[in-house]
């Protein structure tokens, strides 16, 4: 839905830091320093082997001249907050042995004022590496900072060790709310949500969920924007203790959170910032949406119906391919200047299953897209005594859909089947052991009614909800068994689709209406 009301640009200036710079290497000369914009930046691997120092360049380490191989960047703070620059993510090959970092203010290389410098990262006291440096300083909005990287001394930059990579991250001072979802891809019992609310004093309150369990916690972020904690897991009586669930939060612009149970792999997920809509602004994607998805290895289509209110509050339902319905609601979060996301992880089947989805709403003008950011994941536990999905479900797939608009009087919804004068065919493919193929000719009238041409034997019925795009109905098998149909009419990439699922005995199957 589009309106004449001024639309929010997804936090406008408050999220200027969300735009990261195009990665460019630092320059040898101060005057030609690479400019960083936004609140996050990672440079490509750069070689300092042929870099030099300039006359008047300030000593980087105490009173020494370091290696004399300095590279320069400059960054103007988009907002107040703690800025961290580091070289901790070193190149895989030929990395500088001991890089150092300096941050300055000033206009010329011979008249700079040092803000901060670093030789190592503070974690080296606990056995950390000396091969990377990190420093944090309080950045003031619209102030330009000059950042330089060099080697500690001449032995740090050699033909065998001369590459470095710079990273910058900003922890904004302003208050914010963030959300995220997580799952362990190797253990279907590990999944949940994270909500995180930060104050302008860098303290926070949060809630971490693991299945049906919820863990509220609070604290203060480190200057680098990190916080780590862990949550217990209960092991069966007589079994060895289970490792706790470890959590590390990175609350900087474009931040992540990381979940682990002690194995080699961490589940790293984006920590999305909830969009704030000031008075007089509305969401760019406010309106109704419909779409469908298939999960790998399954026959039935899943469906999503969502409503985005002008203030970004989003609600709706997801019908999974086995017919399980998930009801959701929550605030939209920032993905890009034209995209917003609603991350959801819903506990199902008494805590033994779940559905993880990140619904993405993309602003494209008059007709927006509804997509999945990544995949939709669904876990349904096995049930050996049940004929319906006895092996359970552990699968994933992608969502496609778009804006749903209520049809005008005497006009077909979205123009569906308009080119065929409303004529189409209901098609159900054959699935061995479940259903034989079905084809029923129909007409979709300008009154948005489905009229079947030979309804006597199978008695097909389809009804469109013109407010949501949901289609419901039924059809009979030749043996007399009634099957229910649930589907979605939607538009994606200027193509129109009506797809859905047919109820089954061993599994649900798909149906589609085509011209």
Buried (B, 14 or more C-beta within 10 A) or exposed (E): BBEEEEBBBBBEEBBBBBBBBEBBBBBBBBEEBBEBBBBBBEBEBBBBBEBEBBEEBBEBBEEEBBBBBBBBBBBEBBBBBBBBBBBBBBBEEBBBBBBBBBBBBBEEBEEBEEBBBBBBBBEBEEEEEEBBBBBBBBBBBEEBBBBBBBBBBEEBBBEEBBBBBBBBBBBBBBEBBBBBBBBBEEEBBBBBBBBBBBBEEBEBEBBBBBBEBEBEBEBEBBBBBBBEBBBEBEEEEEEEEEBBBBBBBBBBBBBBBBBBBEEEEBBEBBBBBBBBBEEEBBBBBBBBBBBBBBBEEBBBBBBBBBBBBBBBBBBBBBBBBBBBEBEBEBBBBBBEBBBBBBBBBBBBEEBBBBBBBBBBBBBBEEBBBBBBBBBBBBBBBEBEEEEBBEEBBBBBBBBBBBBBBEBEEEEBBBEBBBEEEBEBBBBBBEBEEBBEEBEBBBBBEBEBEBEBEEBEEBEBBBBBBBEBBBBBBBBBEEEEEEBBBBBBBBBBEEEBBBBBBBBBEBBBBBBBBEB
